[in-house]
Amino acid sequence: MLLPGSTLGMLGGGQLGRMFTVAARTMGYKVIVLEPDPDSPTGQLADEHIITAYDDKAGLEKLGKACDVITTEFENIPATVLNKLTDYCPVYPSAESVEKAQDRIIEKAFILSCGLLPVPYGVITTKSEISEAIKQVKFPAILKTARFGYDGKGQQVINNADEVEAAFNSANQVPCVLEQRIDLDCEISVILGRNEKGESQCFPVAENIHKDGILFQTLVPASVDSNITQAAQAAAKRMADKLDYIGVLAVEFFVTKKGELLVNEMAPRTHNSGHYTLDSCVTSQFEQQVRMICGLPFGDTRLLSPVVMTNLLGDLWGEQAKKNPNWDILFKSHTSKLHLYGKKEARKGRKMGHFCTLSEKLEIAQAEAVKIFNLLC
């Protein structure tokens, strides 16, 4: 058990690392971040910021020797880096866990190995595999690059089989998956913490609304019945158990019009759809991450109030990114709480912050959140 006064390492300097740092320092821990961006959101608040590339040998040695445990805030850290750091101290989640989430082809095979259903898909690594992949799905479909795609990046909508080859060419013929588009009832996600003993606890299931491939709002509690809730939480736990996972894990699901539960993807870290926990749960997902990697008992994941989390993208700052949103509108709402990430530059599609709106009734919270959002710009 690592108690306050211990030093925690963070690989990655984005907003997830920033909110982890706030939780850790509030609890009395020191935080060192390794991140190449000198203006990173995490680096602004950490005790120390090692400004270097993720695979820099000297930087990794400095981080490893200074920390009691190391974690990460995004899944594209090379597995070799995580393995190297284990020479110095424990690293959670493990390189093996992170590696499975870095490649959609590997990830979907892992989902199947857990006895769970991914979205129907085909694999395309060369042109010769296109004809077989087409047999695995119905159209319309989505061609996704196997690596480095998030928030709608690296994705193309495919209306028929004739469009697949051109789309594969436009993706520079990197390995891809061809996913069937699903007739959705809703999208949900499960955030859980799992400790070294193999015990896990889930946060309340969240319902997610996307715009242009980017999360717009998260609604909690989700509008799904108890059977779906229990099935989703059980599926997430099964995946965490098979990974022998330590830390906080997020799993996204599609609920079809027929009531099927399909696994979309997993993230071996805290997650955008878990930001609601900052204001509406006894324990936030970031405090839980601290607790899990330090071997502390679970924090209570109980929901204290229905909540709507709304993302704030750089689009709200205007085309020249020089005009601030009308924050006074948000502050006039006594049930809404603003979280900005300290990013220096607002860009279209870039997550700059979020706000949470709470109410005794979810529909009232959502109406208030939408009203605020529409008046911000």
Secondary structure, DSSP 8 states (H G I E B T S, - for coil): ---TT-EEEEE--SHHHHHHHHHHHHTT-EEEEE-S-TT-TTTTTSSEEE-S-TT-HHHHHHHHHH-SEEEESSTTS-HHHHHHHTTTS-BSS-HHHHHHHH-HHHHHHHHHHTT--B--EEEESSGGGHHHHHHT--SSEEEEESSS--TTTTEEEE-SGGGHHHHHHHTTT--EEEEE---EEEEEEEEEEE-TTS-EEE---EEEEEETTEEEEEEES-SS-HHHHHHHHHHHHHHHHHHT--EEEEEEEEEETT--EEEEEEESS--GGGTTHHHHBSS-HHHHHHHHHHT-------B-S-EEEEEEEGGGG-TTS-S---HHHHHT-TTEEEEE---S---TT-EEEEEEEE-SSHHHHHHHHHHHHHHH-
